[in-house]
Amino acid sequence: MLEIRNLCVRRRRKEILGGVSLTLVPHKLTALLGKNGCGKSTLVSCINQTMPYTGEIRFSNRDLALMPPKERACLLSFLPQTLPCPHITVLELVTMGRSPYVDIGRRLTPQDKEAVWSAVCAIGIEGFSDRYLDELSGGERQKAYLAMTLAQDTRVMIMDEPTTYMDMEYEHTFLGLLNRLKQQRKKTLLVVMHNLNQAVRYADRLAVLEGGKIVFDGETADCIAQGVIERVFGVRRYAVEGKVFFSAE
């Protein structure tokens, strides 16, 4: 599975990430938490091989940096924070998820088409699969991109704050979809999250970044019990009907 070893990133002599090590547990949703500027998006960019770094990022004990891009795309899929909005249909977008498996000029196989429609149905967007992406709401568009990453059929899915522009209802729905993918399709997820309450509700594990270093990596319940979130974010913990919530002091 995905393993990060002693990852370091420096920009203009400033350390952004310092000795980050993290191993994803298969078939679990790990939420990556941290204050703004702590290095969360930088870490995602390193995994995506779009940011120079020292250290190693390995998948099944193979160095990602030494893999051809097409091979990496068959193992890892990424949902970035900022999504383009071209004038194409939802179905055309989802079909792009099959790109790692299709050579230039080659038509989709029946298996490719089945994977595309299976992703559409799994995310529940059959009703607007023929609509144009730039006609959709932000939440609908995010679901379309999630279907595209699902059609890519990778073991690991990595997402950078995917619910940032969603209202509360869509946020719950989206995170529920991720849980279903983990349970029903055995996906391993690393999700950068900014909503602490949603993170402790939906994530199996938490990885907390502070000052470019991992200060906690483990089960969500252990993170709560050790008071890591209160210390790092300066928030107050309280419980309602047995559920944990956090609020500003």
N, C-alpha and C positions, 0 to 999 in steps of 0.2 A: 504494500500500500504506500501512500505518499508519506515521505519522511524528509523533514528539513533539518539540516545539520549545520550548526554554527554559522548561520547566515548573517552577513554584514553588508551594509550599504552606506556609502559616504557620498555626500554632495558638497562641493566647495569647502572641503575640509571639515564638514559637519557630519557627525555620525547620525544616520537616520534609523538604522537597525544595527544592533550590536550583539552578535552571538546568539541569534534566535534559533532555537531548536524546537521542533514540533512534529509529532507523528499523528496522523489521522487514524482513528479507530474505524475499521470497516463497518458499514451499514449504520453509522451514527451521524447525527447532525451536530457539528461543532460550530458554535457561534464565536466569532473573533470580535472581541470587545476592546475598547480603549478610547480615550479622549481624542478630540480632533488634533491631528498633527503627530500622533504617536507612532505612525508607520503602518497602519492597517492596509491602506491601498497600495503602499510601496511593497508590502509583503506579497499581496496578490499579483502585482506586476512582475515580481521576481519569479513567482511560480509560473506565470504566463510567459516567461522568458522575454519580456519587453523592458527589463530594467537590469543594468549590470550589477553584479554582486560577487562577493567571495563566499566560500562555503559550498555546500552541496544541497541539491534538491533531487531526491531519488524516488523512483516509482518502481516497486517490486525489485528494489536493490539495483536499479539501472539509473544512471545519471541523466536527468531530463535534458541538460544542456548538450548532451552528445546525441540526442535522438533527432531524426528528421522531423520537421514541423508536422508533416502529415501523420506520422506515427504518434506524436504527442497528442494530436487532435483526436485520435481514436481512444485515448486513455483519459484525457481531461477535457472538460468543457467549462467555459467561462461565461458568466452573465455580468457585464460591466455595469457600473453605476449610471453612466450616461449612455443612452441608447439612440442610435440614429433612427430617423423616421422616413424612409424612402416611400415613394408612391408605388408600392407593390401590395399584392393581396397577402393576407395572413397565411394562406396555404403556400404561397411562393416563399415567404419568409421561413416557414417551418421546413420546407424542402431544402433550404440552404444548409440545414443541419446535417444533411447527408454528404456534404462536399468532401470530407476526408475519405469517403469510400468510393467516390465516383471520379474517374479520370476525365480530363477535359475532352469535350466532344462526345462523351458516352452518355447514353440515356439511362434514366433510372431503371433499375431492375424491379420486378414485382416485389422483391424483399424490401427494397428501398421505399417503394410506395407504401407498403404495409407498415414500415417503421414510422413514416411520416403521419399516416392517418391514425396509427395507434397513439402517437404522441398528442395529436389534436384531441382525441377522445379522452386520453388520460387527464389532460388539463381542463377538459370541458369547454372547449371553444368551437365545437362543431357549428354552433349557431351563427358565428360570424367569420367562419374560415374563408368565405369568398369576399369579405369586405376589405377595403384598402387600409393599410396600417395607419396612414395619416388621418383617417377618419375616426379612429378609436379614441376612447378615453385613456388616460395614463395607466389605469389598472388593467384594462383590456390589453393594451399594448405590452405590458409587462408579462401578462399571461402568454401572449403570442411568442415572446422571446423565450419564455420558459419552455414552451413546447418545442421551439427550435433546438434548444440545448438538450432536451430530452430525446429528440429525434437523432441527435448525434450519437446517442447510445454509448456513453462513456461510463466507467465505473465510478469516477469522481466528478462531482459538479461543484464549481466554485463560484460564489456570487458576492459582488461588492455592493452592499447596502441596497438590496433589490426592492425594499419597500419604502424608500425615501420619499417618493412622491405620491404615495397611496394614502387614501383616507383610512380611518380605523377599520371600517367594514372590509375593505379590500385587503388590508394588511392581514387581518385574521384569516381570510379566505386563502390568501397566497401562502402563508406559513402553514396552514393546514394541508395545502397541496404538497408542500415540501415533505411534510411528515408522511403523507401517503406514498410519495416516491421512495422514501427511505424504507418504509415497511413493505410495500407491495412489489417494488422493483429493485430492492436491495441496493439502493444508491448510497454512496458516502458523500456527505455534504460539508463544505466549509463555507459559512455564510458570515460576511461582515455585517454586524448589526449595530444600530445606534439606540434602539429602544430596549432599555434594560429589562423592563417588565416582560416584553415579548421574548427576549432571549432566555430568561429563566423559565418561562412557560414552555417554550417549544424545543429548546436545545437539550440534547443529552449530555453534552460536554461544553465547557467554556474554556477558551484560551484568552487571557487578558494581557494586553500589551500596555506597558507604561514606560515612557522614555525610551522607546525603541527596543525594549527587552520584554520577554515573556515573564510575567510575575506569577501567573497561575496557569496550569494546564491540567484539567481533570474533570471529574464528574460535576455536574451543575450543583447537586446537593452539597458536595464538599466545598465548593466555592462559596456558597451561601453561608454554610456553617462557619467557615473561617473568616467571614467578614471582609473578604477581598473587595467586593464591589463597593461597600461603604467607604473603605479606605482610599481606593483609587479614584472614585468619582465624587466623593464628598456628599453622598446621599444618605437618607435615612431609610431603614428597613422597617416594614410593618407587615402584619398578617391579617387577612380577612378570610374567614371561613376556611382556614387551613392553607390558604394560598399566599405566597410571598409577593410583596410589591415593594417598589422603591420610589421615593419622592425626594425632591430637593429639600435641603435643610430649611 
